[in-house]
C-alpha cells in the first residue's frame, strides 16, 4: 500500500501536513493511510529499529529518528499548515500491567507535554492521542509512586492548557475488536480540534448485534507450524505456566471440547477468549503475551493398530459420529499468557492485548500425536487442576465430543510468531515486519524480539482508520487538476 501511495504522491495536492509523533513501527500511520488514501508527511520516533520498520513501509514519509522534544515543530513543518498531529506517548509508566514498581524515569511519564508544544507552535487543526486508560490518572508522584490523593491532577492541568490554546477536547475508551481488529485491546483515545468543527466518534462496526461479527484470534494463527510437546522440552516449563495449561485443558478441553485460549501475561484474573473472537491486546513488553493451546483428539474406538491417526482442522466440521466412535480427530485450542493469576481465554474470540514482551503461546493438547504422553497429561491435570476426569483403560484422559470419546495423548506449546501477533493487532498481511531501512538506505533484518516489541507498542490500525474516517475526511487525497 505504501508504495502505491508513494507512486501517486506527485499527482496529489496536499494542503495540510499529517504528522505522526511516537510513530513506532507504523500502526497509526497505516491506519491514517487506509483512511485518507495518503501517506503521513512526518514521522518522529527515538527508536532506530522503529524508524527503520516505518521507513520500509512508509517510504515517502520524512523521518526524524530523535527525541520528540528535540524536533522543532516550526522547522519540521517549514511553515506549512498541519491538518493532523497524532501522538502515542509511552504508556509504560501509566499502565496497570507494571504493577506497583516505583517509577524511575519521570521524563517518560511526561512525554505527553509535547502535545502542548505542537499546539502552541504550529496549531494543528486536529490532534489525536492514544494511550492506556490509566493515562487519565496522570498526577504527581510520591517516592516514585502515584499520589492517590492527587490522582489525575496533571492530566486535568494538561487538558486545561490544551483548551487554553483554543481546542475543544474529548476522550473515550475504545476497544479495537469493535472496529475490525482481532484483538480486545482497549485504549484511551483523545481528540482535540481548533477549527470549530464538531468532534465525532466512530460507531462500532463489529460484534454481536452489528453488521459484522468479531474477527477472531483463530484467523491469525498459522496452523501449519508445529507445537513441540511440553513433556520433551530440554528446559521444563515453570510451575505457574503448567498450572495455567492444566487448568485450561481441564476447563476448555475435558469439560467442553471447544477451542480456547489463555493469557500468559498480566496480573489479575482475565476471562477466556474464543478463537472466533478478537485476540487479546498486543502490548509492548519484550517477549509477547498470548499463547495458543490446542488439543488433538483421536477416537477411542475404530482405529486399526497399523493405521496412522488422522487430524482435522478447527475450521472444518467434525466427521460423522458413528455408533462405535469417530474415525477422525479433533483439535481444540486456547491462548495462554505467561503472567500470573490467569486461567485463559477461548481462541475463537478476539485475542487479548499483545504486549512488547513475547508471552503469547500456542498450546496443543494432542490426541493424535507422534508420541503418547497420555498418562503424563493425566498426571499433570490431576496434580495441578484436580477434578473429575474420564479415563480410558490405559488411564489417559477422555473428552466427549458429539457423543464420541477421544483420548488426550500429548500437550504441545509454541510461542506465537511476530506475524501472528501483527495479524492480531490488525495490521495488513503485506506489512513488512522482518526488515528495516536505515537512514543511508541500507535494508537489514529485524530480530524477532524487535518485531514483537514494535508490535506490542503499536496502535491498532483499524481504530486509527475509524477515527480518521469519522473526523478527517476533508484531509483525503486531492487529485491535481493540472
C-alpha positions in Angstrom: 0.0 0.0 0.0 2.7 2.5 0.9 4.4 2.1 -2.4 1.1 2.7 -4.2 0.5 5.9 -2.3 4.1 7.0 -2.8 3.8 6.5 -6.5 0.7 8.7 -6.6 2.1 11.4 -4.4 3.4 13.5 -7.3 -0.1 13.8 -8.7 -1.7 15.0 -5.4 -2.0 18.4 -3.8 -1.8 18.2 0.0 -2.8 21.5 1.5 -2.0 20.4 5.1 0.6 18.2 6.6 -0.1 15.0 8.6 2.3 14.3 11.4 2.8 11.0 13.4 4.7 11.6 16.6 5.8 8.5 18.6 5.3 6.8 15.2 6.8 3.4 16.2 6.7 0.7 13.6 3.7 2.5 11.9 0.4 1.3 13.3 -1.2 4.8 13.4 0.4 5.7 10.1 -1.0 2.7 8.3 -4.4 3.5 9.8 -4.1 7.1 8.6 -3.2 5.9 5.1 -6.1 3.5 5.0 -8.5 6.2 6.0 -7.2 9.1 4.0 -5.5 7.5 1.0 -2.3 9.4 1.6 0.9 8.9 3.5 1.8 10.7 6.6 4.2 13.6 5.8 6.4 13.5 9.0 7.1 10.6 11.4 9.0 11.1 14.7 10.5 8.3 16.9 13.6 8.0 19.0 14.0 4.2 18.4 16.2 3.4 15.3 14.5 0.0 14.8 11.0 1.5 14.9 12.0 4.2 12.4 13.7 1.5 10.3 10.5 -0.5 10.1 8.4 2.6 9.5 10.8 3.8 6.7 10.4 0.5 4.8 6.6 0.6 4.9 6.2 4.4 4.5 8.9 5.4 2.1 7.5 8.8 1.1 7.4 10.0 4.7 10.1 12.3 6.2 11.5 10.6 9.3 13.1 12.1 12.4 14.9 9.5 14.5 15.3 11.5 17.7 13.6 12.5 20.9 10.2 14.1 20.2 11.2 17.2 22.3 14.3 17.6 20.1 12.2 18.2 17.0 11.3 21.8 16.4 7.7 21.8 15.1 8.2 25.1 13.1 11.4 23.8 11.4 10.0 20.3 10.7 6.8 21.7 9.1 8.6 24.5 7.2 5.7 26.9 8.0 3.1 24.7 6.2 -0.2 24.2 8.0 -0.7 21.0 9.9 -4.1 19.3 9.4 -3.5 16.3 11.8 -0.9 15.6 14.5 -1.2 12.1 16.0 0.5 11.3 19.4 1.1 8.0 21.1 3.3 8.8 24.1 4.9 6.0 26.0 2.3 4.2 28.3 4.8 2.2 30.4 4.5 4.4 33.5 0.8 4.6 33.4 -0.3 1.0 32.6 -1.6 -1.2 35.4 0.4 -4.0 33.9 3.5 -2.6 35.5 2.2 -3.4 38.9 3.4 -1.4 41.9 7.0 -1.0 40.9 8.5 2.5 41.5 8.6 5.0 38.6 12.2 5.9 38.0 12.0 7.6 34.6 9.8 10.7 35.2 10.7 12.1 31.8 9.0 9.2 30.0 5.9 9.8 32.1 5.8 13.5 31.0 6.1 12.8 27.2 2.5 14.0 26.6 3.6 17.6 27.2 5.0 17.6 23.7 1.3 17.8 22.5 1.1 21.3 24.1 4.4 22.3 22.4 3.0 21.4 19.0 -0.4 23.1 19.7 1.4 26.3 20.6 4.0 26.2 17.8 2.0 25.1 14.7 -1.6 24.8 15.9 -2.6 21.5 14.2 -6.2 21.7 13.2 -6.9 18.2 14.6 -4.9 16.5 17.4 -5.4 12.8 18.3 -3.7 10.9 21.1 -3.7 7.2 22.1 -2.7 5.8 25.5 -3.8 3.3 28.1 -6.9 4.2 30.1 -4.9 4.8 33.2 -3.5 7.9 31.5 -6.4 9.8 32.9 -4.9 9.2 36.4 -1.7 11.1 35.5 -0.7 13.0 38.6 2.2 13.9 40.9 4.4 11.2 42.3 5.4 10.5 45.9 8.5 8.4 46.4 8.3 7.1 42.8 4.6 6.1 43.0 1.4 7.9 42.0 0.0 10.0 44.9 -3.6 8.7 45.4 -4.9 12.0 46.8 -3.8 13.9 43.7 -4.7 11.3 41.1 -5.5 12.9 37.7 -4.3 16.4 38.7 -1.6 16.6 36.0 -4.0 15.2 33.4 -6.5 17.9 34.2 -3.9 20.6 34.0 -2.7 19.2 30.7 -6.3 19.3 29.4 -6.7 22.9 30.6 -3.6 24.0 28.8 -4.8 22.4 25.6 -8.2 24.1 25.9 -6.4 27.3 26.7 -4.8 27.1 23.2 -8.4 27.2 21.8 -9.0 23.5 21.4 -12.3 21.6 22.1 -11.2 18.3 23.8 -13.0 15.0 24.2 -11.8 11.5 25.1 -13.2 8.0 25.2 -12.1 4.4 25.7 -12.4 2.3 22.6 -11.9 -1.5 22.0 -10.1 -2.5 18.9 -12.3 -5.5 18.3 -15.3 -3.2 17.8 -13.7 -1.7 14.8 -12.4 -4.8 12.9 -9.1 -5.8 14.7 -9.0 -9.3 16.0 -7.9 -8.1 19.5 -9.8 -6.9 22.5 -7.1 -4.2 23.1 -8.8 -1.3 24.9 -7.2 2.1 24.8 -8.0 5.7 25.7 -8.3 8.0 22.6 -8.4 11.8 22.8 -9.5 14.1 20.0 -8.9 17.9 20.1 -10.0 20.4 17.4 -9.4 24.1 17.0 -11.3 24.6 13.7 -14.8 24.9 15.1 -15.9 21.6 13.6 -17.6 19.0 15.9 -15.7 16.1 17.3 -17.2 12.8 16.2 -16.7 9.2 17.5 -17.0 6.2 15.2 -19.8 3.8 15.7 -18.7 0.2 16.4 -18.9 -1.9 13.3 -18.1 -5.4 14.6 -19.5 -7.7 17.3 -22.8 -9.2 18.4 -25.8 -7.5 17.0 -23.7 -5.5 14.5 -23.3 -5.8 10.8 -20.1 -7.9 11.0 -19.1 -10.4 13.7 -15.9 -10.1 15.7 -12.7 -11.1 13.9 -11.0 -13.9 15.8 -7.7 -15.0 17.2 -8.1 -18.2 15.2 -7.8 -16.5 11.9 -4.4 -15.0 12.9 -2.9 -18.4 13.7 -0.6 -20.2 11.3 -1.9 -23.7 11.9 0.9 -25.3 9.8 3.5 -24.5 12.4 4.2 -27.4 14.8 3.8 -27.3 18.6 6.5 -29.4 20.3 5.5 -31.5 23.3 5.8 -29.8 26.7 7.0 -33.1 28.1 10.0 -33.3 25.8 11.4 -29.8 26.4 15.1 -29.5 27.4 14.1 -26.8 29.9 10.9 -27.7 31.8 8.2 -25.1 31.9 7.6 -23.0 35.1 5.1 -24.4 37.5 2.7 -21.4 37.1 2.7 -21.9 33.3 2.0 -25.6 33.8 -0.8 -24.7 36.2 -2.5 -22.5 33.6 -2.1 -25.1 30.9 -3.5 -27.8 33.1 -6.5 -25.7 34.2 -7.2 -24.7 30.6 -7.1 -28.3 29.5 -9.5 -29.4 32.2 -11.9 -26.5 31.7 -11.8 -26.0 27.9 -11.0 -29.4 26.6 -12.0 -32.1 29.1 -15.1 -30.3 30.2 -16.2 -28.6 27.0 -14.3 -30.0 24.0 -14.2 -26.5 22.5 -11.3 -24.4 21.3 -9.9 -22.0 23.9 -7.1 -19.5 24.7 -5.5 -18.3 27.9 -3.4 -15.3 29.0 0.2 -15.8 29.7 0.9 -12.3 31.0 -0.5 -9.5 33.1 -1.8 -9.6 36.7 -5.3 -10.5 37.9 -8.0 -12.8 36.5 -9.0 -12.3 32.9 -11.8 -14.2 31.1 -11.1 -16.9 28.5 -11.1 -15.9 24.8 -12.7 -17.7 21.9 -10.7 -18.4 18.7 -13.7 -16.9 17.0 -13.4 -13.6 18.8 -10.7 -10.9 18.7 -7.3 -11.6 20.0 -6.1 -10.2 23.4 -4.4 -6.8 23.4 -1.0 -6.7 21.9 1.3 -4.7 24.2 5.0 -3.7 24.0 6.7 -5.6 26.8 9.7 -7.5 25.4 8.6 -11.1 24.7 4.9 -11.4 23.5 1.9 -12.3 25.5 -0.6 -14.8 24.2 -0.2 -18.5 23.8 -2.5 -20.6 21.8 -3.3 -24.0 23.3 -4.9 -26.7 21.2 -5.8 -30.3 21.7 -5.8 -33.0 19.2 -8.2 -35.9 19.7 -8.1 -39.5 18.4 -11.0 -41.9 18.5 -11.2 -44.2 21.4 -12.6 -46.9 19.1 -12.3 -47.9 15.5 -8.6 -47.3 14.7 -6.6 -50.3 13.4 -3.2 -50.7 15.1 -1.4 -50.1 11.8 -3.4 -47.1 10.9 -2.0 -43.6 11.4 -4.3 -41.4 13.5 -5.9 -38.6 11.4 -6.4 -35.0 12.3 -8.9 -32.3 11.1 -8.8 -28.6 11.1 -10.5 -26.5 13.8 -12.3 -24.7 11.0 -13.9 -27.9 9.5 -16.8 -29.8 10.8 -16.2 -33.0 12.8 -16.8 -36.1 10.6 -19.9 -38.2 11.1 -20.1 -39.8 14.6 -21.0 -43.5 14.3 -22.1 -45.9 16.9 -18.6 -47.3 17.5 -16.9 -43.9 17.8 -15.4 -41.4 15.4 -12.8 -42.1 12.7 -11.3 -38.7 12.7 -9.5 -36.3 15.2 -10.3 -33.0 16.8 -8.1 -30.1 17.7 -9.3 -27.7 20.5 -7.2 -24.6 21.2 -6.7 -21.8 23.7 -4.4 -18.8 24.1 -2.2 -18.7 27.2 -0.3 -15.8 28.8 2.8 -16.2 30.9 2.0 -13.8 33.7 0.2 -14.8 36.9 -3.4 -15.4 38.1 -5.0 -16.1 34.7 -6.6 -19.3 33.5 -7.1 -18.3 29.9 -9.3 -17.3 27.0 -11.0 -19.1 24.2 -9.3 -18.9 20.8 -12.5 -18.5 18.8 -12.9 -14.9 20.1 -10.7 -11.8 19.9 -7.2 -12.1 21.2 -6.1 -10.3 24.4 -3.7 -7.4 24.4 -0.4 -8.0 22.7 2.4 -6.5 24.7 6.0 -5.8 23.9 7.1 -9.0 25.6 6.5 -12.3 23.8 4.1 -14.1 26.3 1.6 -15.4 23.8 2.0 -19.1 23.2 0.1 -21.8 21.3 -0.6 -24.9 23.3 -1.8 -28.1 21.6 -3.3 -30.9 23.7 -2.6 -33.7 21.2 -5.0 -36.6 20.9 -3.3 -37.7 17.7 0.4 -37.3 18.1 3.7 -39.0 17.3 4.4 -39.9 20.9 1.9 -40.9 23.6 2.2 -38.8 26.7 -1.4 -39.5 27.7 -0.5 -40.7 31.2 1.7 -37.6 31.7 -1.2 -35.4 30.6 -3.4 -37.2 33.2 -0.8 -36.7 35.9 -0.4 -33.0 35.1 -4.2 -32.4 35.2 -4.7 -34.4 38.3 -1.8 -32.7 40.1 -2.4 -29.1 39.0 -6.1 -29.0 38.2 -7.7 -31.8 40.1 -11.3 -32.7 39.3 -13.5 -35.4 37.8 -11.9 -36.9 34.7 -13.0 -39.7 32.4 -10.2 -42.2 31.5 -9.7 -45.0 29.1 -8.3 -48.4 30.0 -4.7 -47.1 30.0 -5.5 -44.2 32.3 -5.5 -41.5 29.7 -7.9 -38.6 30.0 -11.0 -38.8 27.8 -13.1 -36.0 26.3 -16.6 -36.4 24.8 -17.3 -34.7 21.5 -20.7 -35.1 19.8 -21.2 -38.4 21.7 -17.8 -39.8 20.8 -14.9 -40.3 23.2 -11.3 -39.2 22.5 -8.1 -39.8 24.4 -5.7 -37.0 25.1 -2.2 -38.2 24.2 0.0 -35.1 24.4 0.3 -31.3 25.1 2.3 -29.1 22.8 3.1 -25.4 23.1 4.8 -22.8 21.0 5.0 -19.0 21.2 3.0 -17.0 18.7 5.2 -15.7 15.8 5.6 -12.0 15.2 3.5 -12.3 12.0 0.7 -13.8 14.1 0.9 -11.1 16.6 0.8 -8.3 14.0 -2.2 -10.0 12.5 -3.9 -10.0 15.9 -3.1 -6.3 16.2 -4.9 -5.6 12.9 -2.0 -4.9 10.5 -2.4 -5.8 6.8 -1.0 -9.1 5.7 1.6 -7.4 3.4 3.0 -5.1 6.1 6.8 -5.6 6.2 7.9 -6.6 9.8 11.1 -8.6 9.3 13.2 -5.8 7.8 14.1 -2.2 8.3 15.9 0.5 6.3 18.4 2.8 8.0 19.0 6.5 7.1 21.6 5.5 4.5 19.1 3.3 2.7 20.5 0.0 3.8 18.0 -2.7 4.4 18.7 -5.1 7.4 16.9 -7.8 9.2 15.0 -7.0 12.4 15.2 -9.5 15.2 12.2 -11.4 16.4 12.5 -9.6 19.7 12.4 -6.2 18.0 9.4 -7.2 15.9 7.4 -8.3 18.9 8.3 -5.1 20.8 7.3 -2.9 17.9 4.0 -4.8 17.6 3.1 -4.5 21.2 3.9 -0.8 21.3 1.9 -0.1 18.1 -1.6 1.5 17.6 -4.2 -0.9 16.1 -4.6 0.4 12.6 -8.3 -0.3 12.3 -9.1 2.0 15.3 -6.9 4.8 13.8 -8.7 4.3 10.5 -12.1 4.6 12.1 -11.2 7.8 14.0 -9.8 9.4 10.8 -12.7 8.5 8.6 -15.1 10.0 11.1 -13.2 13.2 11.7 -10.8 14.0 8.9 -12.4 13.2 5.5 -11.5 16.7 4.4 -7.8 15.7 4.5 -8.2 12.9 2.0 -6.3 12.9 -1.3 -7.0 15.7 -3.7 -6.1 15.0 -7.3 -4.2 17.6 -9.3 -6.2 19.5 -11.9 -3.0 20.5 -13.8 
